[in-house]
C-alpha cells in the first residue's frame, strides 16, 4: 500500500508542489516502507499471497466506504470512523507490565541540534522511562512536536522538569 500511495503521488497530473505539501510528516510516515529495498518485497508478497490479497480486499472495501462517506457529506459517520481509528491506533502503543495508564506528552520543539538529546537526557536523569517516542515535523518548517509516552506515575515529574527547562507540554491519557 505504501508503494502504491507513493506511485500515485508521483504519477499525479498535479504539480509537484502538491506532492511536497503531502511530504509533511504524516505522508512520510505512511510511505516509509516504500523507501526500503525493493528486491525483498516480491518474495514476501508472493510467499504471503493469500493473506495479502485478503487484506487488500478489506482495505479496498474500507477505502470505498470512506470515499462514499466523503461524497455523501456524512460528517457524523466520518467522525465515528476517525474516533474508532484513533482508539484502535492508540491501542497499539505499549503498556507497562503493571497495566498502569500511559500518558502521551506533546512537547513543541524547535529545529536545532541537541534538542531531542536535551529532553531525553532530562527524562533519563529523572529515571523516567520513555516507552514510545515520535517526532512530527511541522509542514511549515522550523520545528515540530515531540510525542513522549510515559507511565502515568512519571508524567507529572517529567512535565515539571520540562517546564523548568523552558519547554511547554500538554498531556493526555492513552486508553
Secondary structure, DSSP 4 states (H G I P E B T S, - for coil): -HHHHHHHHHH-SS-HHHHHHHTTHHHHHHTGGGGS-GGGHHHHHHHTHHHHHHHHHHHHHHHHHHHHHHHHT-HHHHHHHHHHHHHHHHTTS---TT---EEEEEEEEES-TTHHHHHHHHHHHTT----EEEEEE-TTSSEEEEEEEEEHHHHHHHHHHHHHTT---EEEEE-
